[in-house]
Amino acid sequence: MLHSLYRGLTCLAGPAVRRLLDRRTAGGKEDPARRHERLGRPTRPRPPGRLVWVHAASVGESLAVLPLVQRLLSVDGSLFILVTTGTVTSADLMERRLPGPRAFHQYVPVDLPGAVDGFLAHWRPDLVLWLESEFWPNLLSAIRRAGIPCALVNARLSEKSFRNWRRVPRTARQLLSVFQTALAQTQVEADRLRILGIGNSRAIGNLKYSAEPLPVDPGALAALTARVGSRPIWTFASTHAGEEAMAIAAHTHMLATRPDALLLLVPRHPSRGQAVADLLAAAGGLPFVRRSRGDLPDAGDAVYLMDTLGEMGLIFRLAPVTVMGGSFMPLGGHNPIEPALLDSAVIHGPHMFNFAEIAAEMQAAGGVLPLSGPEGLTAAVDGLLSDPLARQAQAGAARAVALRNATAADSVMDALAPLLSRVGIG
């Protein structure tokens, strides 16, 4: 009943959704050159032979899928892989990181029946792998009607989402019946998915552990390393609105005892660079330059605003201490594995619920420093900068946790073997 109502409403919603896409395009949240992909009109022809469609909602999920894409390509030399995401940032990332030409990116269509039907009619995937927990009813229902084998991979389902789905058990079962198997990050989530109707649900581990260390441009690293020299450096990485003020306050206090300290301030969305620059200018007393303008910091600059895309590998290699953004606001945090693999000691706030198991395992190993709020930021960062042995021990413990769990992608491939064989892959 609920799904029929949803489908009926979305059949009528086309004009409103197009206006929304117009507003998002004007605001830089959609790619104007590829807007028609969002409406189910792809920009490239379907390649010949077997095609696996992998859907990863945004940046974190798309990075997690890269090791799986590599393994899929390695088992079948004729296979093509279509990766869809829904954000401009993740699209830019995939264009640079996917191992083409047999793996390529398109935007996921909006969940309108016409857009969904156009997308599937064009691509005709042989297998669908759906990452984490972004469930679009029209898309999933169309996959089921087409009889395309489908698996939920790296599945994550919060307690809140689980409670919401349990209020509509018939709708949940109907929607999730598209998945022949669910490979969850933890046993708790596997049990939740089984209760909701995916009988073949099991815990495999988190694909994010299988990611390779983030890449870096050697020339950019050499140039920036030479410019900053031996200055004490820390980064507040992937910040959201509200967290930049915390970074500014912490760094202002630090400069009282470390006048040569340099903060690498990295907004999660580079499009917010001007807003963050305005905030820095209003604060006063913190000279800064912006990477998006091609600047490098001089000795007199206290902050380097890195409002660019795809340079986290550079940032984590340069900064021995990383404060994880998204964790001091109730947003769920960001991936601590990325700095851990590059030996940057991680500090995070109280809101790491999107990475709860990873953060808990790293904390148990002494691999992260959790804070209850921004008040302790200056002391925490200064303490790690002052004690290289403690800093290296913490970073090493986090890296060991990541490496210990790095076989998750192999476990996923083993679990997917029956589905891959069913569609003739491998």
Buried (B, 14 or more C-beta within 10 A) or exposed (E): EEBEEBBEEBEEBBEEBBEBBEEBBEEEBBBEEBBBBBBBBBEEEBBEEBBBBBBBBBBBBBBBBBBBBBBBBEEBEEBBBBBBBBBBBBBBBBEEBBEEEBBBBBBBBBBBBBBBBBBBEBBEBBBBBBBBBBBBBBBBBBBBEBEBBBBBBBBBBBEEBBEEBEEBEEBBBBBBBBBBBBBBBBEBBBBBBBBBBBEBBBBBBBBBBBBEBBEBEEEBBEEBEEBBEEEBBBBBBBBBBEBBBBBBBBBBBBBEEBEBBBBBBBBBBBBBBEEBBEBBEEBEEBEBBBBBEEEBBEEEBBBBBBBBBBBBBBBBBBBBBBBBBBBBBEBBBBBBBBBBBBBBBBBBBBBBBBBBBBBEBBBEBBBBBBBEEBEBBBEBBBBBBEEEEBBBBBBBBBBBBBEEBBEBBBBBBEBBEEBBEEBEBE
